[in-house]
Amino acid sequence: MKKTGMQYWVGALLAAVLVGIDQLTKQLAQKYLMDGPFVIWDGVFELHYSTNKGAAFGILQDRRLFFILSTCIILAAVLYFYSRIPLSRKYLPLRAVCVTIIAGALGNFIDRLRLEYVIDFLYFKLINFPVFNVADCYITISCVAFAILIFFWYKEEDLDLLWSSREKEDAKI
């Protein structure tokens, strides 16, 4: 198998594993947290079953079609960006960020298709932060990491390479 093809298979496998972890944690939350929260650290952090038909902080409630369409567009954009990233080791962090964004988007997408809502269960009671899930963690952490990579890690010429012919960089491998 060509090295290029292997990179895509590894990315797909990692995304599938991450989606599996997200879906497993949601199933466990649904099975064990329906009767009430499980306190991890009293007054600070709980596992608390919740459903969300909206987006972050409960905005855009009952806009399922909007979320399905926007997720498809976001996934297409991230996959296109992923395909543009050179295969050299230098760009591995950027590839990892794309994989985790894809996994997070797919994790919540599966819930929306299957259940018509997203299962949330992680709750920081100390600051009364909205209940969230593992897929949300993937997306949030990856977006922060993406911003750090773009603004502080890669140079402008590194990023210009993403939009030029990637064969030049791939040839260096």
N, C-alpha and C positions, 0 to 999 in steps of 0.2 A: 504494500500500500504506500502511495506517495506520502511524504511527510506533511504536505498540505492537507490531505484528506484526514490523516491521523489527528491533526490539530482540531479539526471540526468534530471528530468522533469523541475526543477527550472532552471538549467543551460541552457537547451534548450529554455525555455520560455524567459529568459533574453537575450540570443543570438538573438532570433527572434525579440524581441522588439528593440534591438540595430540595427539589420539589417533593420528593418522597418524605424527607424529614419534616417539611412543613405540613404535609397532609397527615402524616402520622400524629404529629403533635395536636393538630386540630381534631382528629378522631378521638384521641385520648382526652382532650378537653371536653368534647361532647359527651363522652362516656362517663367521666368521673367528676365533672364540675357542674353538672346540671342542678345538683341539690344545694349548691352553695360554694363559696370560695374556699380555696386551700391557702392558708396563710403561710408564707415562706418566712417573712420577717414582719412581725406585728407592727402595724402602722406604717410600714414602708413598702412592702412588695407582696402581692397576692397573685394567685392564679384564679381568675374570675371569668366564668363563661359569659360571653356576650355575642350577639349577632349584629351585623352592620350591613344595611342595604345601601349605604352611601360610601363616601370616600373618607379620607383622614378627618378626624374630629366630627364625623357624622354628617359632613356636608353633602349636598346633592343626593338626598335620600330618594330611593325608588327610581333611580335613573339607570336601571340595569342595561338597557340597550346602549346608552351612552358609554358606560364602562366597558362593555364588550367591544364596541367599535374602537374606542380610544386605546384599549389594551392591544388590539390587533395592529393598530397604527404604530404604537410605541414598540411593540415587538418587532415589527418590520423594520423600523428605523434602527433599533439596536442591532438587529441581525445584519443589516446593511453595513453599519459602522464596524461591527465585528469582522465582517468579511474584508474590510479595508485595512485592518490592523496588520502590519508586517509580522511575520512569524518569528522574528528574532527574539531572544531572551529579554532584550531591553523593553519590549512591549508586553511582556507577560502580565504585569499588574493591570494594564488596561484591558487585556483579554479577560482576566479574572473578574474585574468589575462588571464587564458586559455579561458574563455568565451568571453572576449573582443577581443582576438586575432582571435578566430573563427568567431566572428561577423564581424570584419574588413575584414578578408579574404573572407568571403561569400559575403559581400557587393560589393567588387570589382569584385568577381567572377561572380556574377549575371550580372553586367554591361558587362563584357567580353563576356558572353554567349548571352545576349540579344542584345547588341548594337555593339559588336566587339571592343569597346573602353571603357575607364573609364571616367566618368564625374567628373571633378574637378572644384572647384569654390572658394576656400578660398585662398586669395593672400595677403601676407605681402609685400606691395610695398616698404616699408622703406628699407628693405634689399634685395629686388628683389628675394625673395625666390620662388621656383617653386610653381605653383598653385597646391593645394591638396584638399582632401575631408574629410568628417567625418570618413569614414572607415580607411583612412590613419592615422587619429588622434588616432583611437582605437588601431591600430597596433603599432604605434610609442610609445604612452604612455604606452601601455602594455609591450612592449619589454624593455623599460627603467625600469618599475616597476618590471618586472621579474628579471632583472639583480640586482637591489637593493635587492630584496628578497633573491636571491640565494647567493649573496656575503656578505650581511650585516645583514639580518634578521634571516634566518634559520641557525642552526648549522649543522655540517657535519652529525651528527647522525640523525638529522631530515630528511635530504635528502637521507641518506642511507635507511630509512624506505620506501621511494618511490619505491625502487627496491627490497625490501624484501616482505614478506607476509603482505599484508595490513590488513588481518583479525585481527592481534594483535592490531593494532591501532583502528580499527573500533569497537572492543570489548570494548574499553574504553569509547565510547560515551554514 
